[in-house]
């Protein structure tokens, strides 16, 4: 029995490390922190401002006003700190992997989500970049799969060049799987 030579991948094929769970870049943590902080502080400040205005219209004792200010100050510090902590843990616990079977995303710690997309199920791939993602050099990769329920898987916070390489590698694998199905 003579060994069959496996053709080498083309020189211009995208190089993506496989079989290793990859973390999101640190820039994604920074963006998640800033957007969570802004998204929490703005509505909280508005709510506390409206509450303060309402409190000034109803006269109460000086002691009650001190308690109100202490509660408002604690809320203004603790709620944003808690949401930033959650965003950073979400970033820390998000990993992706590309292997011979397809694409995988793992999220969470206590409530773990482990999603696998076989290469044969990939229909098409999109890269989305909002203004903040562009400013941080990040992208969101969207993998559209065959099926109707949960037919798209997205990974936000990827480096833009990494998202393009991953998209190209997944597209090449999906095309290769299609070629093998036709044979």
ROSE-4610 file (N, C-alpha, C; in Angstrom, 1 decimal, always signed):
// ROSE-4610
residu = [X/X/X/X/X/X/X/X/X/X/X/X/X/X/X/X/X/X/X/X/X/X/X/X/X/X/X/X/X/X/X/X/X/X/X/X/X/X/X/X/X/X/X/X/X/X/X/X/X/X/X/X/X/X/X/X/X/X/X/X/X/X/X/X/X/X/X/X/X/X/X/X/X/X/X/X/X/X/X/X/X/X/X/X/X/X/X/X/X/X/X/X/X/X/X/X/X/X/X/X/X/X/X/X/X/X/X/X/X/X/X/X/X/X/X/X/X/X/X/X/X/X/X/X/X/X/X/X/X/X/X/X/X/X/X/X/X/X/X/X/X/X/X/X/X/X/X/X/X/X/X/X/X/X/X/X/X/X/X/X/X/X/X/X/X/X/X/X/X/X/X/X/X/X/X/X/X/X/X/X/X/X/X/X/X/X/X/X/X/X/X/X/X/X/X/X/X/X/X/X/X/X/X/X/X/X/X/X/X/X/X/X/X/X/X/X/X/X/X/X/X/X/X/X/X/X/X/X/X/X/X/X/X/X/X/X/X/X/X/X/X/X/X/X/X/X/X/X/X/X/X/X/X/X/X/X/X/X/X/X/X/X/X/X/X/X/X/X/X/X/X/X/X/X/X/X/X/X/X/X/X/X/X/X/X/X/X/X/X/X/X/X/X/X/X/X/X/X/X/X/X/X/X/X/X/X/X/X/X/X/X/X/X/X/X/X/X/X/X/X/X/X/X/X/X/X/X/X/X/X/X/X/X/X/X/X/X/X/X/X/X/X/X/X/X/X/X/X/X/X/X/X/X/X/X/X/X/X/X/X/X/X/X/X/X/X/X/X/X/X/X/X/X/X/X/X/X/X/X/X/X/X/X/X/X/X/X/X/X/X/X/X/X/X/X/X/X/X/X/X/X/X/X/X/X/X/X/X/X/X/X/X/X/X/X/X/X/X/X/X/X/X/X/X/X/X/X/X/X/X/X/X/X/X/X/X/X/X/X/X/X/X/X/X/X/X/X/X/X/X/X/X/X/X/X/X/X/X/X/X/X/X/X/X/X/X/X/X/X/X/X/X/X/X/X/X/X/X/X/X/X/X/X/X/X/X/X/X/X/X/X/X/X/X/X/X/X/X/X/X/X/X/X/X/X/X/X/X/X/X/X/X/X/X/X/X/X/X/X/X/X/X/X/X/X/X/X/X/X/X/X/X/X/X/X/X/X/X/X/X/X/X/X/X/X/X/X/X/X]
num = [1/1/1/2/2/2/3/3/3/4/4/4/5/5/5/6/6/6/7/7/7/8/8/8/9/9/9/10/10/10/11/11/11/12/12/12/13/13/13/14/14/14/15/15/15/16/16/16/17/17/17/18/18/18/19/19/19/20/20/20/21/21/21/22/22/22/23/23/23/24/24/24/25/25/25/26/26/26/27/27/27/28/28/28/29/29/29/30/30/30/31/31/31/32/32/32/33/33/33/34/34/34/35/35/35/36/36/36/37/37/37/38/38/38/39/39/39/40/40/40/41/41/41/42/42/42/43/43/43/44/44/44/45/45/45/46/46/46/47/47/47/48/48/48/49/49/49/50/50/50/51/51/51/52/52/52/53/53/53/54/54/54/55/55/55/56/56/56/57/57/57/58/58/58/59/59/59/60/60/60/61/61/61/62/62/62/63/63/63/64/64/64/65/65/65/66/66/66/67/67/67/68/68/68/69/69/69/70/70/70/71/71/71/72/72/72/73/73/73/74/74/74/75/75/75/76/76/76/77/77/77/78/78/78/79/79/79/80/80/80/81/81/81/82/82/82/83/83/83/84/84/84/85/85/85/86/86/86/87/87/87/88/88/88/89/89/89/90/90/90/91/91/91/92/92/92/93/93/93/94/94/94/95/95/95/96/96/96/97/97/97/98/98/98/99/99/99/100/100/100/101/101/101/102/102/102/103/103/103/104/104/104/105/105/105/106/106/106/107/107/107/108/108/108/109/109/109/110/110/110/111/111/111/112/112/112/113/113/113/114/114/114/115/115/115/116/116/116/117/117/117/118/118/118/119/119/119/120/120/120/121/121/121/122/122/122/123/123/123/124/124/124/125/125/125/126/126/126/127/127/127/128/128/128/129/129/129/130/130/130/131/131/131/132/132/132/133/133/133/134/134/134/135/135/135/136/136/136/137/137/137/138/138/138/139/139/139/140/140/140/141/141/141/142/142/142/143/143/143/144/144/144/145/145/145/146/146/146/147/147/147/148/148/148/149/149/149/150/150/150/151/151/151/152/152/152/153/153/153/154/154/154/155/155/155/156/156/156/157/157/157/158/158/158/159/159/159/160/160/160/161/161/161/162/162/162/163/163/163/164/164/164/165/165/165/166/166/166/167/167/167/168/168/168/169/169/169/170/170/170/171/171/171/172/172/172/173/173/173/174/174/174/175/175/175/176/176/176/177/177/177/178/178/178/179/179/179/180/180/180/181/181/181/182/182/182/183/183/183]
x = [+0.8/+0.0/+0.9/+0.8/+1.6/+0.9/+1.7/+1.0/+0.6/-0.5/-1.1/-0.6/-0.1/+0.5/-0.7/-0.6/-1.6/-1.1/-1.9/-1.4/-1.3/-0.2/+0.0/-1.0/-1.4/-2.3/-1.7/-2.5/-1.9/-1.2/-0.2/+0.6/-0.2/-1.3/-2.1/-3.3/-3.3/-4.4/-4.2/-5.4/-5.3/-4.7/-3.8/-3.2/-3.9/-4.6/-5.3/-4.9/-4.4/-4.1/-5.3/-5.1/-6.3/-6.1/-7.2/-7.2/-6.8/-6.8/-6.4/-7.5/-8.0/-9.0/-8.3/-8.8/-8.2/-8.9/-8.2/-8.9/-9.2/-10.1/-10.3/-9.2/-8.8/-7.7/-8.1/-7.1/-7.2/-8.0/-7.9/-8.7/-10.2/-10.6/-12.0/-12.5/-11.6/-11.9/-12.0/-11.2/-11.2/-12.5/-12.9/-14.1/-15.3/-15.3/-16.5/-16.6/-15.4/-15.4/-16.0/-15.5/-16.0/-17.5/-17.9/-19.3/-20.2/-19.8/-20.6/-20.7/-19.6/-19.6/-20.4/-20.3/-21.1/-22.6/-22.9/-24.2/-24.9/-24.1/-24.7/-24.8/-23.7/-23.6/-24.7/-24.9/-25.8/-27.2/-27.8/-29.2/-29.3/-28.2/-28.2/-28.1/-27.3/-27.2/-28.5/-29.2/-30.5/-31.5/-31.5/-32.5/-32.2/-31.0/-30.7/-30.9/-30.7/-31.0/-32.5/-33.3/-34.8/-35.2/-34.6/-35.0/-34.6/-33.5/-33.0/-33.9/-34.3/-35.3/-36.6/-37.1/-38.3/-38.2/-37.0/-36.8/-36.8/-36.2/-36.2/-37.6/-38.5/-39.9/-40.7/-40.3/-41.0/-40.1/-40.4/-39.5/-39.6/-38.4/-38.2/-37.2/-36.9/-35.9/-34.5/-33.6/-32.2/-31.6/-31.9/-31.4/-31.8/-33.1/-33.6/-32.8/-32.5/-31.8/-30.4/-29.8/-28.4/-28.5/-29.5/-29.7/-29.9/-30.7/-30.9/-29.6/-28.8/-27.6/-26.6/-26.6/-25.7/-26.1/-27.4/-27.9/-27.6/-27.9/-27.6/-26.1/-25.3/-23.8/-23.4/-23.9/-23.5/-24.0/-25.2/-25.7/-24.9/-24.4/-23.6/-22.3/-21.8/-20.5/-20.6/-21.5/-21.6/-22.2/-23.2/-23.9/-22.9/-22.3/-21.3/-20.2/-19.7/-18.5/-18.9/-20.1/-20.6/-20.8/-21.4/-21.6/-20.2/-19.2/-17.9/-17.3/-17.4/-16.9/-17.5/-18.8/-19.4/-18.9/-18.8/-18.3/-16.9/-16.0/-14.7/-14.6/-15.5/-15.6/-16.1/-17.0/-17.6/-16.5/-15.7/-14.5/-13.5/-13.2/-12.3/-12.7/-14.0/-14.5/-15.0/-14.7/-15.1/-13.9/-14.0/-12.9/-13.5/-12.7/-13.1/-12.0/-12.4/-11.5/-11.9/-10.9/-11.1/-10.3/-11.0/-10.4/-10.8/-10.5/-10.8/-12.3/-13.0/-14.5/-15.3/-14.7/-15.5/-15.0/-16.0/-15.8/-16.5/-15.8/-16.4/-16.3/-17.3/-17.3/-17.7/-16.9/-17.2/-17.3/-18.4/-18.7/-19.1/-18.8/-19.4/-18.5/-18.9/-18.2/-19.2/-20.2/-21.2/-22.2/-22.7/-23.6/-22.9/-22.2/-21.4/-22.2/-21.8/-22.4/-21.2/-21.4/-20.4/-21.0/-20.7/-21.4/-20.4/-20.8/-20.0/-20.7/-20.0/-20.6/-19.7/-20.3/-19.5/-19.3/-18.2/-17.8/-18.9/-19.5/-20.5/-21.8/-22.0/-23.2/-23.1/-21.9/-21.7/-22.3/-23.2/-23.8/-23.0/-22.9/-22.1/-21.6/-20.6/-20.0/-20.0/-20.2/-20.2/-19.2/-18.7/-17.9/-18.6/-19.0/-19.6/-18.7/-18.6/-17.8/-18.5/-18.9/-19.5/-18.4/-18.8/-17.8/-16.9/-17.4/-16.5/-15.6/-16.1/-15.2/-14.1/-14.5/-13.4/-12.4/-12.8/-11.9/-10.9/-11.3/-10.5/-9.9/-10.1/-9.5/-10.2/-11.4/-12.1/-13.2/-13.8/-14.8/-15.7/-16.9/-17.8/-17.9/-17.6/-17.7/-19.1/-19.9/-21.2/-21.1/-21.3/-21.3/-22.8/-23.3/-24.7/-24.6/-25.5/-25.5/-26.8/-26.8/-28.0/-29.0/-30.2/-31.2/-32.0/-33.1/-33.9/-33.8/-33.6/-33.6/-32.1/-31.8/-30.4/-29.5/-29.9/-29.1/-27.9/-27.6/-26.4/-25.7/-24.4/-23.5/-22.6/-22.5/-21.6/-20.6/-19.4/-18.3/-17.9/-18.2/-17.8/-16.5/-15.7/-14.5/-13.2/-13.4/-12.2/-11.4/-10.1/-9.2/-9.7/-9.6/-10.2/-9.4/-8.1/-7.3/-7.6/-7.7/-8.0/-9.4/-10.4/-11.7/-11.7/-10.9/-10.8/-10.2/-9.1/-8.4/-9.3/-10.1/-11.0/-12.1/-12.7/-13.7/-13.2/-12.0/-11.5/-11.2/-10.7/-10.4/-11.7/-12.7/-14.0/-14.6/-14.5/-15.0/-14.3/-13.0/-12.2/-12.6/-12.8/-13.2/-14.6/-15.5/-16.8/-16.8/-16.0/-15.9/-15.3/-14.3/-13.7/-14.7/-15.5/-16.5/-17.5/-17.9/-18.8/-18.3/-17.0/-16.3/-16.3/-16.1/-16.0/-17.4/-18.5/-19.8/-20.2/-19.7/-20.1/-19.4/-18.3/-17.5/-18.2]
y = [-1.2/+0.0/+1.2/+2.1/+3.3/+4.4/+5.2/+6.4/+7.4/+8.0/+9.1/+10.4/+11.2/+12.5/+13.5/+14.2/+15.2/+16.5/+17.2/+18.4/+19.5/+20.3/+21.4/+22.5/+23.2/+24.4/+25.4/+26.2/+27.2/+28.2/+28.9/+29.9/+31.0/+31.4/+32.5/+32.1/+30.8/+30.4/+31.1/+31.5/+32.2/+31.3/+31.8/+31.0/+31.3/+30.4/+30.5/+29.4/+29.6/+28.6/+27.7/+26.4/+25.6/+24.7/+24.1/+23.2/+23.8/+25.1/+25.8/+26.8/+26.9/+27.9/+29.3/+30.2/+31.5/+32.5/+33.4/+34.4/+35.6/+36.5/+37.8/+38.7/+39.7/+40.6/+41.6/+42.1/+43.0/+44.3/+44.7/+45.8/+45.6/+44.3/+44.0/+44.2/+43.9/+44.1/+45.6/+46.4/+47.9/+48.4/+48.0/+48.4/+48.0/+46.7/+46.2/+47.1/+47.4/+48.2/+49.6/+50.2/+51.6/+51.6/+50.7/+50.8/+50.4/+49.4/+49.1/+50.2/+50.9/+52.0/+53.1/+53.5/+54.5/+54.1/+52.9/+52.4/+52.3/+52.3/+52.2/+53.6/+54.4/+55.7/+56.7/+56.7/+57.7/+57.5/+56.3/+56.1/+56.3/+55.8/+55.9/+57.4/+58.2/+59.6/+60.3/+60.0/+60.6/+60.2/+58.9/+58.5/+59.2/+59.2/+59.9/+61.4/+62.0/+63.4/+63.7/+62.9/+63.0/+62.8/+61.8/+61.5/+62.6/+63.2/+64.4/+65.6/+65.8/+66.9/+66.6/+65.4/+65.1/+65.3/+64.9/+65.1/+66.5/+67.4/+68.8/+69.5/+68.9/+69.4/+69.0/+67.9/+67.5/+67.7/+68.7/+68.9/+67.8/+67.3/+66.3/+66.8/+66.1/+66.5/+66.4/+67.1/+67.1/+65.7/+64.9/+63.6/+62.7/+62.8/+62.0/+62.4/+63.7/+64.1/+63.5/+63.4/+62.8/+61.3/+60.6/+59.2/+59.1/+60.0/+60.0/+60.2/+61.1/+61.4/+60.2/+59.5/+58.4/+57.2/+57.0/+55.9/+56.2/+57.5/+57.9/+57.8/+58.2/+58.1/+56.6/+55.8/+54.4/+53.7/+54.1/+53.5/+54.0/+55.2/+55.8/+55.1/+54.6/+53.9/+52.4/+51.8/+50.3/+49.7/+50.3/+49.7/+49.7/+50.8/+50.8/+49.9/+49.8/+48.9/+47.5/+47.1/+45.8/+45.4/+46.3/+46.0/+45.9/+46.7/+46.7/+45.3/+44.9/+43.6/+42.5/+42.5/+41.5/+41.5/+42.7/+42.8/+42.2/+42.5/+42.0/+40.5/+40.0/+38.5/+37.8/+38.5/+38.0/+37.9/+39.0/+39.0/+37.9/+37.7/+36.8/+35.3/+35.1/+33.7/+33.4/+34.3/+34.0/+33.5/+32.4/+31.8/+31.3/+31.2/+30.6/+29.6/+28.7/+27.7/+27.3/+27.1/+26.6/+25.3/+24.2/+22.9/+22.2/+21.0/+20.3/+20.0/+20.0/+19.8/+21.0/+22.2/+23.4/+24.5/+25.3/+26.5/+26.3/+26.7/+26.6/+27.9/+28.2/+29.3/+28.9/+29.3/+28.9/+30.2/+30.3/+31.5/+31.1/+32.0/+31.8/+30.9/+31.0/+30.2/+29.3/+29.9/+29.2/+28.7/+29.5/+29.1/+29.1/+28.0/+27.9/+27.6/+28.3/+28.0/+27.6/+26.4/+25.8/+25.5/+26.4/+26.3/+25.7/+24.7/+24.2/+24.4/+24.8/+25.0/+24.1/+23.0/+22.1/+22.9/+22.7/+23.3/+23.1/+21.9/+21.6/+22.4/+23.0/+23.8/+25.3/+25.7/+27.2/+27.5/+28.5/+29.0/+30.2/+31.2/+32.4/+33.1/+34.0/+34.6/+36.2/+36.9/+38.4/+38.9/+40.1/+40.8/+42.1/+42.5/+43.7/+44.5/+45.9/+46.8/+48.1/+48.3/+49.6/+50.6/+51.9/+52.9/+52.7/+52.2/+52.0/+50.8/+49.8/+48.6/+49.1/+49.9/+50.4/+51.2/+52.0/+52.8/+52.0/+50.8/+49.9/+48.8/+48.8/+47.8/+46.4/+46.4/+45.1/+44.9/+43.7/+43.3/+42.2/+42.1/+41.0/+40.0/+38.8/+37.8/+37.1/+37.0/+36.4/+35.2/+34.0/+32.7/+32.3/+32.4/+32.0/+30.5/+29.7/+28.3/+27.8/+26.6/+26.0/+25.7/+26.0/+25.7/+27.0/+26.9/+28.0/+28.6/+27.7/+28.2/+28.4/+29.6/+30.0/+29.8/+30.3/+30.0/+30.9/+31.8/+32.6/+32.6/+32.5/+32.6/+33.7/+34.6/+35.7/+35.8/+36.3/+36.5/+37.9/+38.7/+40.1/+40.3/+41.3/+41.6/+40.9/+40.4/+39.8/+41.0/+40.8/+41.8/+41.7/+42.9/+42.9/+42.0/+42.0/+41.1/+39.6/+39.4/+38.0/+37.6/+38.5/+38.2/+37.9/+38.6/+38.4/+37.0/+36.7/+35.4/+34.3/+34.5/+33.4/+33.2/+34.3/+34.3/+33.5/+33.9/+33.3/+31.8/+31.4/+30.0/+29.2/+29.8/+29.1/+28.9/+30.0/+29.9/+28.8/+28.8/+27.8/+26.4/+26.2/+24.9/+24.5/+25.5/+25.2/+24.8/+25.5/+25.2/+23.8/+23.5/+22.2/+21.1/+21.3/+20.3/+20.2/+21.3/+21.2/+20.3/+20.5/+19.8/+18.3/+17.9/+16.5/+15.9/+16.7/+16.2/+15.9/+16.7/+16.5/+15.3/+14.8/+13.7/+12.4]
z = [+0.0/+0.0/+0.0/-1.0/-1.1/-0.4/+0.3/+1.0/+0.0/+0.3/-0.6/-0.1/-1.1/-0.7/-0.5/+0.6/+0.9/+0.4/-0.5/-1.0/+0.1/-0.1/+0.9/+0.6/+1.6/+1.4/+0.6/-0.2/-1.0/-0.2/-0.7/+0.0/+0.5/-0.2/+0.2/+1.1/+1.5/+2.4/+3.8/+4.4/+5.6/+6.7/+7.5/+8.6/+9.9/+10.5/+11.8/+12.6/+13.8/+14.7/+15.1/+15.0/+15.2/+16.4/+16.9/+18.0/+19.3/+19.4/+20.7/+21.0/+22.2/+22.5/+22.6/+21.7/+21.6/+22.4/+23.2/+23.9/+23.0/+23.5/+22.8/+23.1/+22.2/+22.5/+23.7/+24.3/+25.4/+25.0/+23.8/+23.3/+23.4/+23.3/+23.5/+24.9/+25.9/+27.3/+27.5/+26.9/+27.1/+26.5/+25.3/+24.7/+25.5/+26.0/+26.8/+28.1/+28.7/+30.0/+29.7/+28.7/+28.4/+28.0/+27.1/+26.7/+27.8/+28.7/+29.8/+30.8/+31.1/+32.0/+31.5/+30.2/+29.7/+29.7/+29.3/+29.2/+30.5/+31.6/+33.0/+33.6/+33.4/+34.1/+33.5/+32.2/+31.7/+32.2/+32.1/+32.6/+34.1/+34.8/+36.3/+36.7/+36.1/+36.4/+36.1/+35.0/+34.7/+35.7/+36.1/+37.1/+38.5/+38.9/+40.1/+40.1/+38.9/+38.8/+38.9/+38.2/+38.4/+39.8/+40.4/+41.8/+42.7/+42.5/+43.3/+43.1/+41.9/+41.6/+42.3/+42.3/+43.0/+44.5/+45.0/+46.5/+46.9/+46.0/+46.4/+46.4/+45.7/+45.7/+46.9/+47.6/+48.8/+50.0/+50.8/+52.0/+53.0/+53.4/+54.4/+55.4/+56.4/+57.4/+56.8/+57.4/+57.0/+57.1/+58.1/+58.2/+57.1/+56.6/+55.5/+54.2/+54.0/+52.9/+52.9/+54.0/+54.1/+53.7/+54.2/+53.8/+52.3/+51.7/+50.3/+49.5/+49.9/+49.2/+49.4/+50.5/+50.7/+49.8/+49.7/+48.9/+47.4/+47.0/+45.6/+45.3/+46.2/+46.0/+45.9/+46.8/+46.7/+45.4/+45.0/+43.7/+42.6/+42.6/+41.5/+41.4/+42.5/+42.5/+42.4/+43.1/+43.1/+41.9/+41.3/+40.1/+38.9/+38.6/+37.5/+37.7/+39.0/+39.3/+39.1/+39.5/+39.3/+37.8/+37.0/+35.6/+34.9/+35.2/+34.6/+35.0/+36.2/+36.7/+35.9/+35.6/+34.8/+33.4/+32.8/+31.4/+31.3/+32.3/+32.2/+32.4/+33.2/+33.4/+32.1/+31.5/+30.2/+29.2/+29.1/+28.2/+28.5/+29.8/+30.2/+29.9/+30.0/+29.8/+28.4/+27.4/+26.0/+25.3/+24.6/+23.8/+22.5/+21.5/+20.2/+19.8/+18.9/+18.4/+17.0/+16.1/+14.8/+14.7/+14.4/+14.3/+13.0/+12.8/+11.6/+11.5/+12.6/+12.6/+12.3/+12.6/+12.4/+13.4/+13.8/+14.6/+16.0/+17.0/+18.4/+19.1/+19.9/+20.8/+22.2/+23.2/+24.6/+25.4/+26.1/+26.9/+28.3/+29.2/+30.6/+31.5/+32.7/+33.7/+34.5/+35.2/+35.9/+34.9/+34.0/+33.0/+31.7/+31.4/+30.3/+29.0/+28.0/+26.6/+25.7/+25.1/+24.3/+22.9/+21.9/+20.6/+19.6/+18.9/+17.8/+16.5/+15.5/+14.1/+13.2/+12.8/+11.8/+10.5/+9.9/+8.6/+7.6/+7.6/+6.6/+6.7/+7.9/+8.2/+7.9/+7.6/+7.3/+6.0/+6.0/+4.8/+4.2/+5.0/+4.7/+5.9/+5.7/+6.8/+6.6/+7.7/+7.7/+8.7/+8.4/+9.4/+9.6/+10.9/+11.2/+12.0/+11.7/+12.5/+12.7/+14.0/+14.3/+14.5/+14.8/+14.9/+16.1/+17.2/+18.4/+18.1/+17.4/+17.1/+16.1/+15.1/+14.2/+15.0/+15.9/+16.7/+17.5/+17.9/+18.7/+17.9/+16.5/+15.7/+15.8/+16.2/+16.5/+15.4/+15.4/+14.5/+15.2/+14.6/+15.0/+13.8/+14.0/+13.0/+13.2/+12.1/+12.2/+11.2/+11.8/+11.0/+10.8/+9.6/+9.3/+9.0/+9.6/+9.4/+8.8/+8.3/+7.8/+8.9/+8.7/+9.7/+10.0/+10.8/+11.0/+12.4/+13.4/+14.8/+15.2/+15.7/+16.1/+14.9/+13.8/+12.6/+12.3/+13.3/+13.2/+14.5/+14.5/+15.6/+15.5/+16.5/+16.3/+17.5/+17.1/+18.1/+18.0/+19.0/+18.9/+19.7/+19.4/+20.1/+19.5/+18.3/+17.6/+17.0/+16.9/+16.2/+14.7/+14.0/+12.7/+11.7/+11.8/+10.9/+11.3/+12.6/+13.0/+12.5/+12.6/+12.1/+10.6/+9.8/+8.4/+8.1/+8.8/+8.6/+9.0/+10.1/+10.5/+9.5/+9.0/+8.0/+6.8/+6.3/+5.1/+5.3/+6.5/+6.8/+6.9/+7.5/+7.6/+6.2/+5.4/+4.0/+3.2/+3.3/+2.6/+3.1/+4.4/+4.9/+4.4/+4.4/+4.0/+2.5/+1.7/+0.3/+0.1/+0.9/+0.8/+1.2/+2.3/+2.7/+1.6/+0.9/-0.2/-1.4/-1.6/-2.7/-2.4/-1.1/-0.7/-0.8/-0.5/-0.6/-2.0/-2.9/-4.3/-4.9/-4.4/-4.9/-4.7]
